[in-house]
Amino acid sequence: MSTLKSIQPQEVFSFFESLSGIPRGSGNEKEVADWVIGFARDRGLEAVQDEMHCVLVKKPGQHGLEDAPPLILHGHLDMVCEKDEGVVHDFERDPIELRIEGDFITADGTSLGADNGIGVSYILALLDSRDLPHPPLEAVLTAMEEKGKVGAAQFDTGRLSGKRMIDFNWITEKEILAGCSGDVTFTVDIPAEWEPVPDTHSGARLLKVRGLAGGHCEFDIHLERANAVLVLARALNALHSRYDVRIAAPHGGAQNNAIPADAQALVLLRPEDAAGAAALVAELEQTLRREYSISDPGLRLELDSAETPPRAFSAQAGTRFARLTSLVPNGVLSWSLGVPGIVESSNNLGTVRTTPEGARLMSTITAAVTSRKHEILDRVRSLAALAGGGIAVEQYGLDAPEFPYHPGSPLLEVAREAFRDALGEEPDVHVSQCSLELGMFSQKVPGLDIISIGTELHDLHSPKESVNHTSVARVWPLVRTIVGRLR
């Protein structure tokens, strides 16, 4: 039964509901890519899928624009998979359960996938249309955008003939995005120096950080929200300062571009230290709740009984892990002097995972200036060198370039006029601190003219994610107007 059948425009929401029924977390895009290929071929459109499950669909122009220069449409197929504590949901198998709450569509306890499912739905609606005037369309739907923009980096742009692109991966209808930052992701591998758990440390506890707001590593980074991995490190440092502690199985965060909302680690104590450790954690919880009373009022630290593992980090390695983790730069690192109020550079310590060798941190630096990204990464390398113990810092994936603002863009001028006519107001032409795939396309296709159009989205990369369906109803006529004027 359709959840969204009562809201308009159905030509967009029918596709969003179909996409919501297909698991499509980053790295799990094959099923949704196959679905898009089937959609295209059912309509007689040319469609190809590459090894990363990026999809290209081409459609001829229609209704007088058959001979116009081609227009590239861009969105990404994958979504960030987050869920509320206690929610049972398998993101590799289960559909997203949609709900309508007033003007907003949300999911039932999970992230929604409106980022970028709504954008992809606009593209599918354009490809499906028979009555809309538009130039020849080249729809590029990339994979693994949420994990390092891997799909866009390897996409064969030689298949494209267009020199103008509309991207649909933006978060508000009030703006036309005309420039954005780049990013680079890195890993920090910390050896565990594994040892058998000493007989003296039979009191195993699971230290948990819960109840944080989380959020998007770029759109929410300036909100000073607590980072669960850093809170975990702070708690471990507090325990190490007072007790002989061993640790094991650190784990936290969903992925590198989401502010981590939860984290945990096994803590191994001497039985005589258990009561004191519990009191210390409870005291720290109260301190943190005061510090984050506005941004994360639900913050909790829990210390529960657990089974003792067969091995743990050495005492020195455990201390090194907690200290180094707590020192990784995080949050806003500089503000733009050229565009007041915009973050110039930031870092998000996104995940920690246990590995066969020890623990791996994964973090994403976003910056409007490429050199600033690498200066921050060099600082982390210097920190690792000072810490010693065989800690290794490596770039992960690609160095995504920034998308520079071009005020004389012909596509931007058409979009501004269409915005005024379709929505009755002047758009804000925006340059953002976020990092999208647009810099990659602008570098790989010389002379490519790009803008991005968005819809009102909230709380991306979190279980609170929502989209305003009345915003979709306003943006769809804007999309129709722009493509109909591209001659």
N, C-alpha and C positions, 0 to 999 in steps of 0.2 A: 504494500500500500504506500502511495506517495505521501510524504510528509509535507512537501513544499508545493503541492498542487494548488493551494489557495492563494499564492502570492505571484506577483508579476515582476518581471517579464518571464513567462514560461519558456520562451525560446532560449533563455540563459539558465534558469533554475532547473530545467529538466536535465541539462547536461551536468550541472553541479551535483544533483542528486545521484546521477549515474556514477560520476567519479567518486562520490562518497561511499559507494558500495564496493569499491575496488581498493584493497590494501595497497598503499603506495608510499610507504616510508622510504627514505633515502636508501638506495641500494636494492630496493625491492620494486622496481618500476616495470619489470617485464610484462606483467599482466595488464597494467594500464596502457603501456605502449602498444601491446597487441590489440587492445580494445580500440585505441585510436586508429590504428591501421585498418581494422575491420570497418570502423565508422567511415573512413575515407573511401575505401574500396567499394562499399555499398553505394556510395554516391558518385562513383566513377572518377574519383580524384586520384591523382598520382601521389603515392605515399611510400616512404622508405624508412627503415629503422636501422640504426647502427648498432655496433657491439655493446655500447653503453646504454642502449634503449632510449636514445634521443630519437625523436621522430620529426621528419620533414614532410609536410603535406602541401601540394601545390594546387591552386584552383585558378582557372582562367578568369579574366575580368568580365564584367557583365553590365548590361544596361547603359551602353554608351562609353564605358571606360575600358573596353577590351584592349585598346592600344596604348593605354597609359603606362608609364613606368611602373614596374612591380613594387609592391609594398610588402615588407617583411613584418610578420606578426610574431611576437615572442612571449613565451611563458615557460614555467617549469612544472614538470609532472609530479615531482616528489613533495612530501610534506614532512614536518617535524612531528614525531610521535611522542607525546607526553600524556600522562594520565594522573588523575587525582589519587592520593593515597587510599588504598583499599579497593580501588576500582579493578575489576577483572576484565581485561580486554587484551586480546592477542592482535597486535598491529600487523602481523604477517598473514592473518586469516580473517579477522573479523571486520565487518563494515563499520563505518562511522555512523553512530546513531544520532540523527539530526533532531533538533528541537526548535520550535519557534516560540520566542518569548517577546511579545510586543513587536517592536520594529527589528528585532535581532534574531539571527539564526545562530545557535550554539550547538555543541555536541554534548552528549550525556556522559560527562566525567572525563572526557579526553580532549586533546587538541582537535580542532575542527577541520583543518586543511583548506580553509578559505585562502590561505597563503600556500599555493598560488592557484587553488582550484577555481576560484571565481574568475581570475584572469584567463585561465585555460578555457573556461566556459564561454567567455566572450568570444574567444578565438573560434571555438567549435561552432558557436551560433553564426558567426560570419561565414565559416566554411559551409554551413548547412543552408544558408539563405539562398533563396531564388529570386527575391524581389528587390534586394538592396543593390544599388549601384556601387561598384567598387572596382579598383584596378586589379590586375593579376595579383594573387596573394601567395606568399611563401610563408607558411606557418612553421616556425621552429619551436618545438616543445622539448626542452632539455631535461636531462636526468641528473641526479646527484648535485643539484644546485645547493641544497642545504648542507652538504658535506664537501665543501671545498670547490664548488663550481666545476667539478671534474668533467661533467658532460659537455658544458659549453667550451671548455678548453680544448677538447679533442674533436669537437664537431667540425665537419668538413664544410667550411664556408665557401669552398669552390663550387658547391652545388647551388649557391645563391646568385641571382642576377640583380636583385634589388639593391638600391643605394639609399633607401629610407626605411626606418624601422619604428614601429610602435610596440613598446613593451607594456605588459599589463601587470607587472609585479610591483605595484605601488599601493599605498595604504590609506589614501584619502582622496576624495573627489574634489577637494578645494584647490588642489595644486596640479600643475603640470611639472613633472620632474624633468629637469634639463641638465643635470650633472650629479655625480655621486662619487664616493670614495672607493678605494680598493682595499684588499685585505690579504693577509697571509696567515696561515695556520702553522703551528709548530707543536712538537711533542717534547716532553721531558721524561726520559727514562731513568728511574732511580733504582739501582740494585738493592735487593732485599738482604743479601748476605744470609740466606736462609739458614736457620738453625732449628733443631728440635726444641719444642717448648720445654723449658726447664721444669723439673718436678716441683719446684717451689712456686710456680705460677699456674696453679690449677683453677684459679678463679676467672673464668672467661666471661666477658661481657660484650654485648654488641652496643657500641656507641652510635647513636643515630641522630642525624639532623633532619628535622621534619618541619612542615608547615610554612615554608617560605613561598614568596610570591612567584619567583622565577621571572621569566620573560624573555624578550628578544635581546640579543647581545648588542644590537645597534640602536633600535628605536627606544629601548628602555634603559640603556646603560647609564644615562645621566640621572636616573631616578634614585641612585644610591641604595639600591636593593641589596640585601644580604646575599652573599654567594655561599652556597652550602658547602662547597669543597674547602673554602677558606675558613668557614666556621668550624668545620671538622678539624682542620689543621690547628686552629686556635685552641680547641678543646684538648687535642692531643698534646700540644705544647704545654698547656696548663698541667696535665697529668704527668708528663715527663719531668716537669720542674719540681715535683714533689714526691713522686713514687718511682720505683723500679718497674717500668712498664715495657711489655712487648706488644707489638701490633701485628695484625694480619688482615688480609682481604679488604683493603680499602676500595671503595666503590662509590661513585656519585655522578650526578648529572646525566642528561639524556644525550646531548651531543654538543659539539664545540661552539655552535652559534646560539645556544640557549643558555641563559643565566641559570645555573643549577639550583633546583629547588629542594633537593634532598641529597644526602650523602651518609655514608656509614663506614665503620671499620671495627674489626674485632680488637678488643683490648684485653690483654692477659695480665692479671694482677696476682700478687701474693694474697692469700685469703685474709691476712690481717690488715691489708690495705683497702679492702673492698668498701667498707663503710665510709672511710675518708674520701675515697675516690667518688663515691656517689654524692657525698655532700659537696665536693668541689664542683662536680658537673651541675648540680642543682643551683649552686651559687652563680656559676658562670651563665647558666640559662637566664637567671633573673637580670644579670648585667646586660646580656645581649638583648633581652626583651625591652629593656629601657633604651638601649642604643637604637634599636630598630622598631620602636613603638609606632612610628608612622609608616615606614615602608613595608615592614614585615611583622605585623602584630601577632600573627599566628606562630611565630618561631618557637620550636621546641627542641630541647636536647633530652635524649632518653638513654638510659644505661640499663639494658635488659640482660638477664642471664642467657648464656649461649653455650653450645658445645665447644670444647677445647679442640682446636685444630691440631694436626700432627706436627706442624712447623710454623715458624713465625719469623718476622724480620729480626735480625740481630738487634741488640739494644742500641748500638751506634747507628745502624741503618734506619731504625725506626725514628730516632731523634732527628736524623738528617732529613728523612722524608717530611716530617712535620714542619721543621724549620724552613726548609727550602720552599715547600708549598706555600707557607704563609708569606713568603717574601716575593713571590711572583707578582709583578705589577698587574693591577686589576682595576677596572673601571675607567673613568675619564682620565686621560693622561695629558691632554692639551686641548685648548679651545681655539677655534679659528679666529685670527685677527682680521682676515679678509672678509668673512661672512659672519658678522656678530651673532652670537647665540647658537652657533653650530659647533658640534664637537669636531675637532680636527683629528685627534687620535685617541684610541681607547684599546683596551685589551679585555677579553673575557676568558677567564680560566673556566673552561666549560665542563670537562670531565676528568675523572680519575678512574682507572681500571687496574685491577690486579693482572699481572702478566707472569709468565713462567720465570722471568728474571727478577721481578719485583713489582714495581708500580709504574704506570704511565699516566702523565698529565697531558691533556690536549687543550690548546688555547688558541684563540683567534685574535689577531691584531687588525684593527680597522683604521685606516688613515687616508686623508685626502692628499697626502704627499708621500710618494713611494719611499723616499729616503727616510722619512720618519718611521715608517713600519720597520725598516731594517735596523734603525738605531735602537728601537725598543727590543727587537729580537737580539741584538748584540748585547744589550744589558742583561737579558736572561742568560745568554751564554757566559757572560762574565760572572754572574751569580753562581752558575753551575760549576765553573772552574774554581771559584773560591770555596764552594762547599766540598769539592773533592768526592771521593768515594765512587769514582767511575760514572758519575751522572753525565748523560749525553743529551744534548739539545739538537733537534733536527727539524728542518722545515718539512711540513707535511703537505703533500699536494702542490698546488700551484700558487704563484704570486699573482693575484688578480689585480690588474691595474685599475686606476681611477678612470672615470668617464668625465672628461672635461666639458665644461659649459661653453657653448658656442651661441652667443646672443643673436647672431645673424641667421640662425637656422630657418630655412624656408618651411620645414615641417612644423616647427614651433609656431610660426606665424599663422599657418593654416589652423592649427589646433587652438590658438588663442581666439581667433575669429569664430570658430565653431563653438567654443566654450561660451562665448558671449551670446551667440544666437540660441544655443540649445539650453543653457542654464540661466541666462539672463544676468550674468555678473562677470566681472573681470577675474580671470584666474590668477593665482599666485604662482609665478614661475620660480621653482624651488631648486636649490642645490643642497643635497643632503649628505649627512655624515655616514649614511648606510653604504654598504658595498653590495652591488648587484653584478650581474653578468655583462652589463653593458660595456664596460671598459674593454673586455675581451673582444666583443664584436667590433667595437670601434677601432681597435688595433689591427684586427685580422681583415677587416673590409675597409680599405682606405676610402675616405670621403663619405662614410656612412653617416647619415643624418638620423639622429635618434631622439625620441621623447618617450616618457613613460606616463601612463594614465592609471589612476587608481580608484579604489572604492573604499568606503569607510570601514576599516578593520580595527579591531582592538585586541590587545593581549595576545599577540602572535607568539607562537612557540610555547604556549601554555594551555592547560585545560580550560582556562577562561576565554580562550579565543572566540571571537564572535565577528559577524559581518552584519551590517545594517542593510536589510533587504530593500528598504526604501531608497538607499543610496544606489543600489544596483539598478533600480527602476529609473533613477535620474541619469546614471552614467551610460546606460545602454543607448539612449537617443543621442548622447554625445558621440559615442563610438560610431554610430551609424552616420552621423553628420560629417565627422572627420573623413572617414573612408570615402564617402560620396563626393568629397570635394578635392580629392587627390588626383589631379589630371596630369 
